[in-house]
Amino acid sequence: MNRTIGITSASVLAAVSIIFQIVHIGYLTPWGMWIDLVAIPWILAYFIFGFRTSVLTACVSAVLIALLAPSGYIGASMKLLATIPMIIGPALVLLFSRKKLKDFEKMRWLLIALALSLVIRGAFVLPVNYFIAIPLFFGMETSQALAFIPPWLMFLLNAVQGVIDMTVAWTLAFRFKMTRFGK
């Protein structure tokens, strides 16, 4: 794929992500995490165009969310940090299995990538939430945050968001044949 197509595609998908952020359809958790549609274009970019375009889409979106959203840089950085594992998981599956992006059309490879992504996401976002985001956003100490939101609940809601992001992106890419626009 040439660079112009990658940059243009990332820009268009970032714009869709920003629209999802502004419209903000979703569920707000008690600690400020939105279960929403914002990251779906980021993962869709992965399934259609690959890793580089996906990361570019995510980064452009995160910068604009930091500037436009009420949650500011904390919300934008947390969305980015929580979603990057959802891109890294499938990339690692491809790297170690020597499969191609088109192989994710098979449910087996999607489920392997999803499981790996959720483990990476959970291992990463739990400490970041408890030690950085919640103390910054709510002024709570880590011990208070752990008492307020049990780790299993934090993991569960992050997993729900990850499953929504990846399965909707996968459905658009492979069931609605959007992959025909990519590599």
Beta strands, then each sheet from edge to edge (+ up, - down):
strand 1: 26-28
strand 2: 34-36
sheet 1: 1+ 2-
end
